[in-house]
Each structure stands twice: as C-alpha cells, then as structure tokens.
C-alpha cells in the first residue's frame, strides 16, 4: 500500500483502471460460467427425464409381457444420442430387464457401480439397486458421478410401478465447455487490460496535467519568489478549485508582502528618523557636554577671575585711596591756613569713609567667596573693647553722647579667638550705635554667658538710646544691602553691609547675633561667641598690632616719638619708592631704596639698617625670596645680621639678632600673611598704608616699644587707608587726554626743595623703561609667550598707572589678564591699541618735561 501511495498519480490512475477492469471481467466470467454450468446440467436432466419417460412408455408393454427383446430394441434407439452411455430397464423387483451399452461407452454403469474403478469401497458409489430403490413412482432420481449423470425414472402403468428406466449420460463436455469459457474470459480480460491501460494512459492527462501544471507553477513561483504570478484555471472541477485556492493563497502572500514591504519601508523610515533623532540627540548631548565643559571652564575661569578680581579690587581700589590719603597726610604735614587744614581734614575724613565702604564691600565679597578664614590668636577682651570704644570716643564727645563700657569681673582676661574679626564686628556695632544716637548714651557690655570645660561663652552687648528700629525692619537689618529705613542712607550714609558681614563673621566663629529695639527709644545689638583659653594662661595676651590704646580720642598721629631710623626700602616701582620714601623721610628716617630683592640683599651686606620694608612682588628677586635669603644669612652667622650686631649697639638690634623685615603688599587677600610669615617676615603692611601706620611700625620694630614688651605677633595691618600706586590706577584721565594730570600733581607734591626734579626723572625713567619693555612685549606676542606677556604687561601696567597713563595702564592690564589666562587670541589687536595709546601718552609726558 505504501508503494502504491508513493506512485505518481498517473500510475495510480492506470493501476486503478486496470484493477477495476480486471475485477469486472473476472466477475462477469464467473457469473457466466456458473450460469452456463447450471443451465447445461438442467438441460441434460430434462433431456434424460424426457428420454426415460419416452422409453418407459414405449417399454411398459414389453415389461408387462417380459419381452426383453422389444425392450432392448427400444433402448437401442438411444444410439442417436451420442452422449447416452448406458441405458437400463429394471423390473419392479429391480432386476435388470434390458440394457443398452453405447459403442463408445467407456464402461458399463452397472459394473462400474458395483466395482469402484479404484477398487475402494468408500460407499460414495452406490449400488445401482440402491439408486433404483430411491426412485419412487412419482419422482425420478439423478446421480452425478465421475463425469456421468445417472437419471432413473420409474415406469408406471395404471398407477403401478412396473419397472425403472435408468439412463447414464456423459456430461464431461460441461467441464470442457466451462474451461473454454474461462480461457475466453482470460483473453477478454487481457484485452480489456491492454485497452484499459491504453485508454487510462491517454485519459489520465485530464487529471494529472492540471496538477503537473500547478506543481510546475508552484516550483517556478517558489524559485522566482514572484507572488504576482497566477496559475491559469482550465476547469471548474476539484483541480480548478485547487488552483483557485492556490491563487487565493498567492494573493494573500502578495498582499502580506506588500504590507510587509510597506511596514519595512515605514520601519526603515522610522529607523532613519530615529537614527537622525538619535544622532541629533547625541550631537546635542555632545554639544551640551561641550557647553557644560565650556561653562565649567568658564565658571572656573570666572571663579579664578573673581579671586583675581578680589585681589585686584584690593589693589585697584586701595591704590587711588592710598594716593588720596597719603597726599592728604603729607599735605597736613605742611604749613596750611586754617581753612586749608579744614578742607584737607574733611577730605581725609571722606576718603577714610569711602575706604571703609570699600572695605565693607570687599569683606562681603570675600566672605561670599568663602575666602575668609577664622584665625586663632590670643588677646585680651578688655583691650579690644577699650580699643574699639577709643576709636569712637571723639565722635561721641562731639555728639555729646556718653560712650561707656562695662566688662564683668569674671570675663577672662586672656582669650583665644579671631581678634581681627571680633574687633571688626564690635567696631561696626559701636559705629552704628554712635551713628544712630543723637543724645543719651552708648554702652558696651561684656559678660560671661556660659562656661564649659575648655570654652567660655561671652556675650557682647552694644546698647544705645538712638532712633531704634521698627519691628517690621528688625529682622531685615542683617540682610545684605538692607537698611531699616530708606532715608537712612540719605541721612546717615552706609551700605547696609556692616550687619550682614557681622552676622556672617559671628556665625563663622560659632556664635549668634541679634537685636532688640524700640523705635525712638534705642537698640541693643548683642552677639555671643565661644572663646578658648590660650594655651599658656599665665602669659598675658599679647597686644594686637598697634591696637593698644587708652580710652579717649583716637589719635591718627603716632603717640610715641618715631626713632631716627636707617631704613631700607625694597620697592621696584619708582613712584611707590617716592611716596614711601616721602612718608618715611617725613617721619625722620634715612631711606635707602633697593629696586629688587637682590639689590636689597646686597645693600644689607654693605650697610647697617634698622628695618627693611620689603615689597613682595618685584622683578629679579621678589620679596619672599629676598627675605628667605636674608634669614639664611642670619642663620649662618654671616652677612648683614652678624655685621650689624657687631657694629650697631642701639635700637632693637641689641635685643634681636634678626633684622625686622616688614612686608609691603598690595594683595590684601588671605594667604598673603602666611606667605610672608613663611618667608620669614616679621610684620605686614597692606598697601595702601598711611604715614601713621608706617610710624606705628617704626615705633614697634625700630625702638619705640618699651623694652621688655614681647615682639608683636604678625597680623594683618590696621584697616588700610593709604594709597600706593604700585599698580594700575583706575582714575580716568580727562576726555581726550592720555595722562591723568592729578596723578602728575600728586607726584609733584612729593618733590622736596632742591633738584633733581622728581617728576622729570620719573618720566624719563618711565619712557626709557617702557620703550624696552614694549619691544619685549611685541616679541612675546609674536611668539605667543603667555608668561612673558603677563609679566611684562604687569610691569608696564604698574609703571603706566603710576605715571598717570591710566588708559594705557588699563590696556596693559587687559593684556596681562590675557597672558594670565593664556588666551592670546586678541593679543595682537590689543597690542595695536596699546601702541597707539602709548604714542599719545609719550607725547603728553614729553610735554611735561621741559616745563618742570
Ligand atoms: P549701614 O550702617 O552701613 O547702613 P549696617 O548693616 O551696619 O549698614 O546697618 C543696617 C541698618 O540697620 C542701618 O542702615 C540702620 O537702618 C539699622 N541699624 C543698625 N544699627 C542701628 C542702631 N544702633 N540703631 C538704629 N538702627 C540701626
């Protein structure tokens, strides 16, 4: 069956047709043979019966009359029937009466019946008597036996059986006949098979051809992958339906393909879009990262710029103030009319007020930038309070208000804390109290607020009977730039920063600040601070620089006589040299000027000096390096210290082998102090400084201090007021002029009687020096040497500002910044502007020279 299943349809169809035809023919042949056999037998039986009947009728008389002969003759008539082999007539007693044996008969039926031919006696061959006995009067009997048919019929007469006729017929022809039929049927079957094969071979195309066509098309489609092809239908039968189904399937595949293609296209477009989005997003992200990086760098640069700005602010703002205050100081030293003195003093007061405001703003920015650090020094609270109240005593007296202080007995004498900041806060509170009080009193109280193991908490109170503050404004007074009343600024001035700075400082020191106030009645500003005891309780707290004062009017002039000192001034800038020299000489000092650290060292090796004022930033060798070198000499016992010790017997040198070195720096930033200390300097004077500050330093370091007083610790100088033109001056020149005349006038004011002409000399020095440096600058810009540009521009900036070429100084400053930030893109253009401005400035300066 499996083999059949695997056959091609063509063969299957042929096989089915052939098998069907064969079965049909076989069936027909069988039916025919069986029918023939039955018909033949029946015909033979009918014939034999008829013959027996006839013979019986014809022989009944002979039987009755026992005429055997007549009976035999009747039987002999059977000769005409070739198929009759034997015929017998038996009497009623079944005795043989007559017989007929055909000539061609093979054997005698009676003999054969009695003696089976094979000798056996299996009973299947009955005795003829038994046959005859079985035949009744009405019936006849048949017996088939080895190709013979035996028929027995009784012979009746008047209803009486008188005998029996037995006829034996040969029926072996039936088998032959049937065989012939079978052979014929076989031939018919073979013929039919051949015909069937032929026909089915021809007709199977009707079925297989569409299928083959369909399968070929399927192969083609699957190979070409072309689903637009359609199979042509040639009939509406099952094959047609199959083709329809296949075509339908192709349509669906095609439409799915279309859909798929559309989806693919859509997907591809989506992918392109998304990729573009992604690329854009990536680009944006990269841009953002770049921007952020740039912003970060800008922020860092801005932070750096801010720090530099703060440093520069110190320079830039204090520098002109130094000029103003220094000159007024010098002016006040000269013979003046009463009116002129008043004017000068008013100008001095205004300049100091301005400097205070500037200091406030600077302080505020420094605190905001986190650049203020809280220091720890040992000091005496009582001294601090006395100092602060002393500052305002004069002002209070003028306003006829009482200024008092009250310090509880249990307040420790020696404390460890930030003296400068404490004094700053206290000064601000007392200053406000005096400022906002027109009658009554201002009291400063200090009491112990609490005490721990190692810490004493002190409460400071400044109570006044002044204008007070409205409840709504009470909380705002500590906010930056805020004043209780808008009219305050108009009436009392101020920036609104003092209390903000105070609060920030107090909080940084771990304390708290507050106010209680009633409008019209007065205010109490208080703050608390924790103080540690100094490491050595027994020692008296050392006084802060120049702060030890009694209550009373604050004297801006030195109270002690300034010793005649031999001072070495190490300062590179000619105008600074002149200003400081002017002040020192006014104080009675002999001044030697060194232009840089190396010259200073050389000078110290050659001569004796009581004190050195050392500018920190100088060419060749800066102040720090020079100080280190000097301290090195001193340690090794050679050089100035040893020589000085040997030849000088007076002043501090007999008590102190170290020569006092006082730093002069225009950088009022944190860290400077530490740098100076680390280099080995003893004290620190921040530019701008006043003549009286110089005097204080001389008193402290060159013999004014009573013997036995411990050397003062190094700390920042007093709030600085004086001017130093070390750096760029932001005092604009008049429109159309490259030089600020006021600065030239300042220089002229330093001129002492007798030649040489200071201004003339300075202009000459400046022009010679600047020509050289400008050439260096040109080379530096050409070679993009940022550090060279920075240094040379810095030097030119300073010199130009000093000589009054302020616009030029500003341009040099810009170039210096470029060098500092190493962004030299605009340097050539800027240099072009500098050259133009320089030509103008030089022309104006040269005009000044013949005149003086
Ligand atoms: P400034 O005094 O420079 O304006 P402050 O921060 O020191 O700035 O003070 C802020 C404001 O607080 C003052 O302008 C004033 O309105 C108010 N204030 C401060 N102290 C007193 C005081 N003792 N009495 C009345 N008002 C005061």
Boltz pocket constraint, residues with backbone or C-beta under 6 A from the ligand:
constraints:
  - pocket:
      binder: B
      contacts: [[A, 428], [A, 429], [A, 432], [A, 433], [A, 436], [A, 464], [A, 466], [A, 467], [A, 468], [A, 469], [A, 477], [A, 479], [A, 482], [A, 483], [A, 484], [A, 485], [A, 488], [A, 489], [A, 493], [A, 494], [A, 495], [A, 496], [A, 497], [A, 498], [A, 499], [A, 500], [A, 523]]
      max_distance: 6.0
